[in-house]
């Protein structure tokens, strides 16, 4: 795994996908949250972070 796409990259991606932006409408926030919840992406990103973090250290 290239270091530039390690666990820190996934942590940043997780943050960008789960944190509301200042200019987001309420509809956009709800849509993003629904996508994250139904896809299971948040859990998968966390699991990938943990796997990469444990492989490094």
N, CA, C and O atoms as a DFTB+ gen file, in Angstrom:
228 C
 N C O
     1  1       0.847      -1.176       0.000
     2  2       0.000       0.000       0.000
     3  2       0.890       1.236       0.000
     4  3       1.721       1.385       0.896
     5  1       0.743       2.120      -0.971
     6  2       1.540       3.352      -0.969
     7  2       1.262       4.164       0.296
     8  3       0.113       4.276       0.724
     9  1       2.294       4.719       0.882
    10  2       2.135       5.439       2.142
    11  2       1.178       6.622       2.022
    12  3       0.494       6.968       2.986
    13  1       1.128       7.245       0.841
    14  2       0.230       8.390       0.677
    15  2      -1.228       7.998       0.798
    16  3      -2.079       8.862       1.009
    17  1      -1.542       6.705       0.668
    18  2      -2.922       6.229       0.810
    19  2      -3.074       5.340       2.028
    20  3      -3.856       4.390       2.009
    21  1      -2.347       5.631       3.069
    22  2      -2.391       4.845       4.297
    23  2      -3.574       5.223       5.179
    24  3      -4.558       5.803       4.719
    25  1      -3.452       4.879       6.461
    26  2      -4.563       5.080       7.390
    27  2      -4.878       6.559       7.591
    28  3      -6.028       6.911       7.855
    29  1      -3.886       7.425       7.471
    30  2      -4.158       8.861       7.623
    31  2      -5.022       9.386       6.468
    32  3      -5.894      10.231       6.670
    33  1      -4.773       8.886       5.279
    34  2      -5.598       9.249       4.117
    35  2      -7.045       8.821       4.352
    36  3      -7.974       9.578       4.072
    37  1      -7.230       7.603       4.868
    38  2      -8.578       7.110       5.130
    39  2      -9.251       7.889       6.252
    40  3     -10.461       8.111       6.216
    41  1      -8.474       8.302       7.245
    42  2      -9.025       9.112       8.330
    43  2      -9.545      10.442       7.779
    44  3     -10.622      10.901       8.159
    45  1      -8.773      11.052       6.888
    46  2      -9.193      12.317       6.276
    47  2     -10.435      12.111       5.404
    48  3     -11.351      12.933       5.424
    49  1     -10.466      11.028       4.651
    50  2     -11.636      10.737       3.810
    51  2     -12.872      10.526       4.672
    52  3     -13.952      11.018       4.344
    53  1     -12.719       9.802       5.767
    54  2     -13.831       9.565       6.690
    55  2     -14.365      10.896       7.221
    56  3     -15.575      11.112       7.279
    57  1     -13.465      11.765       7.600
    58  2     -13.859      13.066       8.128
    59  2     -14.611      13.889       7.077
    60  3     -15.640      14.493       7.379
    61  1     -14.100      13.911       5.857
    62  2     -14.759      14.669       4.788
    63  2     -16.146      14.118       4.465
    64  3     -17.056      14.870       4.117
    65  1     -16.296      12.805       4.584
    66  2     -17.585      12.195       4.244
    67  2     -18.615      12.281       5.364
    68  3     -19.814      12.201       5.097
    69  1     -18.182      12.439       6.596
    70  2     -19.115      12.403       7.715
    71  2     -19.358      13.749       8.368
    72  3     -20.283      13.877       9.170
    73  1     -18.562      14.754       8.053
    74  2     -18.704      16.062       8.690
    75  2     -19.470      17.013       7.781
    76  3     -19.157      17.157       6.599
    77  1     -20.478      17.658       8.356
    78  2     -21.277      18.615       7.583
    79  2     -20.449      19.857       7.277
    80  3     -19.647      20.303       8.097
    81  1     -20.652      20.393       6.117
    82  2     -19.977      21.620       5.700
    83  2     -20.856      22.826       6.033
    84  3     -22.073      22.698       6.169
    85  1     -20.244      23.967       6.159
    86  2     -20.966      25.176       6.555
    87  2     -22.053      25.557       5.554
    88  3     -23.101      26.064       5.954
    89  1     -21.829      25.326       4.275
    90  2     -22.786      25.754       3.256
    91  2     -23.757      24.658       2.814
    92  3     -24.552      24.873       1.899
    93  1     -23.701      23.494       3.447
    94  2     -24.614      22.414       3.071
    95  2     -26.040      22.740       3.498
    96  3     -26.275      23.277       4.580
    97  1     -26.967      22.409       2.639
    98  2     -28.373      22.540       3.016
    99  2     -28.751      21.354       3.890
   100  3     -28.052      20.341       3.913
   101  1     -29.847      21.484       4.600
   102  2     -30.320      20.394       5.452
   103  2     -30.616      19.150       4.610
   104  3     -30.366      18.026       5.044
   105  1     -31.142      19.358       3.422
   106  2     -31.441      18.235       2.535
   107  2     -30.159      17.509       2.141
   108  3     -30.134      16.280       2.092
   109  1     -29.117      18.243       1.866
   110  2     -27.844      17.637       1.495
   111  2     -27.247      16.854       2.663
   112  3     -26.719      15.758       2.474
   113  1     -27.330      17.409       3.856
   114  2     -26.829      16.713       5.047
   115  2     -27.559      15.396       5.234
   116  3     -26.930      14.361       5.452
   117  1     -28.881      15.426       5.150
   118  2     -29.671      14.204       5.326
   119  2     -29.373      13.173       4.244
   120  3     -29.312      11.974       4.517
   121  1     -29.189      13.641       3.028
   122  2     -28.879      12.735       1.923
   123  2     -27.515      12.067       2.143
   124  3     -27.376      10.857       1.959
   125  1     -26.520      12.854       2.534
   126  2     -25.181      12.304       2.778
   127  2     -25.209      11.301       3.935
   128  3     -24.601      10.234       3.854
   129  1     -25.914      11.647       5.002
   130  2     -26.017      10.740       6.149
   131  2     -26.723       9.440       5.779
   132  3     -26.319       8.367       6.228
   133  1     -27.763       9.524       4.974
   134  2     -28.487       8.327       4.544
   135  2     -27.598       7.427       3.688
   136  3     -27.620       6.205       3.832
   137  1     -26.830       8.028       2.812
   138  2     -25.923       7.243       1.966
   139  2     -24.879       6.546       2.817
   140  3     -24.603       5.362       2.624
   141  1     -24.298       7.276       3.758
   142  2     -23.271       6.686       4.620
   143  2     -23.845       5.542       5.458
   144  3     -23.198       4.512       5.645
   145  1     -25.058       5.735       5.955
   146  2     -25.676       4.716       6.803
   147  2     -26.056       3.468       6.013
   148  3     -25.754       2.352       6.437
   149  1     -26.711       3.644       4.875
   150  2     -27.193       2.485       4.121
   151  2     -26.072       1.740       3.400
   152  3     -26.185       0.539       3.156
   153  1     -24.997       2.440       3.057
   154  2     -23.891       1.771       2.355
   155  2     -22.954       1.037       3.301
   156  3     -22.235       0.127       2.886
   157  1     -22.959       1.428       4.569
   158  2     -22.024       0.830       5.518
   159  2     -20.600       1.321       5.319
   160  3     -19.655       0.723       5.835
   161  1     -20.445       2.402       4.575
   162  2     -19.120       2.903       4.236
   163  2     -18.345       3.373       5.454
   164  3     -17.132       3.173       5.522
   165  1     -19.010       3.989       6.410
   166  2     -18.314       4.484       7.602
   167  2     -17.624       3.336       8.343
   168  3     -16.467       3.457       8.745
   169  1     -18.331       2.236       8.519
   170  2     -17.755       1.090       9.214
   171  2     -16.598       0.478       8.425
   172  3     -15.595       0.059       9.003
   173  1     -16.745       0.431       7.128
   174  2     -15.684      -0.131       6.283
   175  2     -14.438       0.740       6.286
   176  3     -13.318       0.230       6.296
   177  1     -14.633       2.066       6.276
   178  2     -13.481       2.964       6.350
   179  2     -12.758       2.801       7.684
   180  3     -11.528       2.773       7.724
   181  1     -13.511       2.694       8.768
   182  2     -12.902       2.487      10.091
   183  2     -12.136       1.164      10.136
   184  3     -11.023       1.113      10.659
   185  1     -12.716       0.113       9.602
   186  2     -12.051      -1.187       9.594
   187  2     -10.765      -1.141       8.763
   188  3      -9.748      -1.715       9.152
   189  1     -10.818      -0.464       7.630
   190  2      -9.622      -0.333       6.788
   191  2      -8.544       0.486       7.495
   192  3      -7.359       0.164       7.407
   193  1      -8.955       1.542       8.195
   194  2      -8.000       2.336       8.970
   195  2      -7.307       1.471      10.014
   196  3      -6.084       1.498      10.145
   197  1      -8.102       0.702      10.755
   198  2      -7.541      -0.151      11.788
   199  2      -6.595      -1.187      11.219
   200  3      -5.547      -1.455      11.806
   201  1      -6.944      -1.774      10.087
   202  2      -6.082      -2.780       9.464
   203  2      -4.774      -2.159       9.002
   204  3      -3.708      -2.740       9.204
   205  1      -4.842      -0.997       8.391
   206  2      -3.611      -0.342       7.917
   207  2      -2.761       0.133       9.093
   208  3      -1.535       0.031       9.055
   209  1      -3.401       0.643      10.120
   210  2      -2.653       1.124      11.294
   211  2      -1.926      -0.038      11.971
   212  3      -0.778       0.113      12.391
   213  1      -2.576      -1.184      12.080
   214  2      -1.931      -2.327      12.736
   215  2      -0.825      -2.935      11.875
   216  3       0.118      -3.524      12.403
   217  1      -0.935      -2.798      10.570
   218  2       0.114      -3.350       9.698
   219  2       1.368      -2.490       9.691
   220  3       2.463      -2.977       9.412
   221  1       1.202      -1.192      10.005
   222  2       2.345      -0.276      10.026
   223  2       3.141      -0.458      11.313
   224  3       4.370      -0.521      11.285
   225  1       2.442      -0.543      12.435
   226  2       3.114      -0.559      13.722
   227  2       3.337      -1.928      14.193
   228  3       3.896      -2.127      15.271
